[in-house]
Amino acid sequence: MNELNTFKNVLNYSTCNEDSLTEIKALGINATDNILCITGSGGRVLNLLTQNPKKIVAIDFNPIQNWLLELKIAAIKNLNYDEYTKFLGLSECSERTKKFDRIKHDLSTDSYQYWKRNIRLISRGIIYQGQFERKCKYIANMVKETLGEKVNKIFDFDNLEKQREFYKKEWNNSEWKDNVDFEIHREVDPAFYLYVNNDYNIRNYISNMLDKGFNTSLIRDNHILCLLIDGNYKRLSKLPPCLQKENFDTLKNNLHKIEIVTGNVINFLEKHEANFFNKFSMSDVTGYLSEKDSKKLYKYILNSAADNSRICSRSLLADREIPIEFTNIINRDIELEKKLENEDLALAYKILAATIKF
Ligand SMILES: C[S@@+](CC[C@H](N)C(=O)[O-])C[C@H]1O[C@@H](n2cnc3c(N)ncnc32)[C@H](O)[C@@H]1O
């Protein structure tokens, strides 16, 4: 499919726009686990690595996403925490290309060539250079133009009740949402249009998500909303796990447990040995799959899974249920799903949390 080919040739995601704590709670990771994890921004993989599993296979059909993960791994391996976060773009740094020279020996040839050609992305701070993150910045600029000082004010709150009142009184009118072009998400991510009706109202969807977000979490603690309305993490007080200082040594010590695979997860699992993976972190891949391929995905997950494996996946707009023929083996925990959906900082996803019982 054409749209997917274009999608596979650009850096789409550069920082995690999911709340990995949801995956961590759904999967219950421990030291004997072999995890299969969709790479995306690489943040999803590194966030799970903070939980000390035995092994993580990171897979993406877009090689650029995997090259980004390689870059992040090389940075963790060769830099200290301060240098790592500056290199990624979390704070100002005029020496990112010099730091790249210090870490490049740990990249594969393809990854090195890509970053050498795209060194400007690194010098600007790579975590904000994905197509998605750049659209977020564009949206954040529109929000700031429309709401001015009110954006600064929302970051001052350390009390949810007060933030809620302020949001209700000063933010929550349809005017500002009318000025913000949320439809641009369609331009970035096929999951927003491939298997979604053309007339689906994304504006309403994101508007509801924002309302829920402002009412349930402090904006300064929510890295996803912070990115959407501020365009960066400068005013964020709770970083995603892979960017937190207290997790840095754990990451450094565990990097050898990551194996990176470029390819379609369906083909990969079809050929994989049986009884191997026991945790599956599938992100929202089913949003990119036809119903037929979605069935195949579950079939091959079962082929490679150990008994009592856990699965966590997300769906954005397209609803994807577990195919009927597998519902007696893949047991969803509906109560946990509801709880996770309520707690998930990304607010927009339906969560699937299930156990495989053969
Ligand atoms: C929405 S993105 C995940 C980004 C993620 N939200 C994050 O925070 O990093 C989904 C990822 O899955 C990858 N993907 C989608 N379908 C796939 C498939 N069938 N096989 C392998 N990778 C796939 C895409 O290239 C993309 O990087």
The ligand as a Gaussian input file, in Angstrom:
#p B3LYP/6-31G(d) Opt

LIG

0 1
 C        2.224000       4.498000      16.288000
 S        3.831000       3.883000      16.053000
 C        4.386000       3.641000      17.600000
 C        5.059000       4.870000      18.079000
 C        4.773000       4.914000      19.452000
 N        3.468000       5.486000      19.697000
 C        5.862000       5.499000      20.260000
 O        5.511000       6.190000      21.173000
 O        7.025000       5.220000      20.003000
 C        3.676000       2.304000      15.493000
 C        5.000000       1.740000      14.978000
 O        4.742000       0.448000      14.512000
 C        5.424000       0.241000      13.301000
 N        4.626000      -0.782000      12.595000
 C        3.336000      -0.688000      12.203000
 N        2.919000      -1.846000      11.656000
 C        3.966000      -2.705000      11.723000
 C        4.160000      -4.060000      11.330000
 N        3.187000      -4.760000      10.745000
 N        5.370000      -4.622000      11.553000
 C        6.374000      -3.935000      12.134000
 N        6.251000      -2.639000      12.533000
 C        5.061000      -2.030000      12.328000
 C        5.464000       1.600000      12.631000
 O        6.528000       1.734000      11.726000
 C        5.609000       2.527000      13.833000
 O        6.940000       2.824000      14.127000

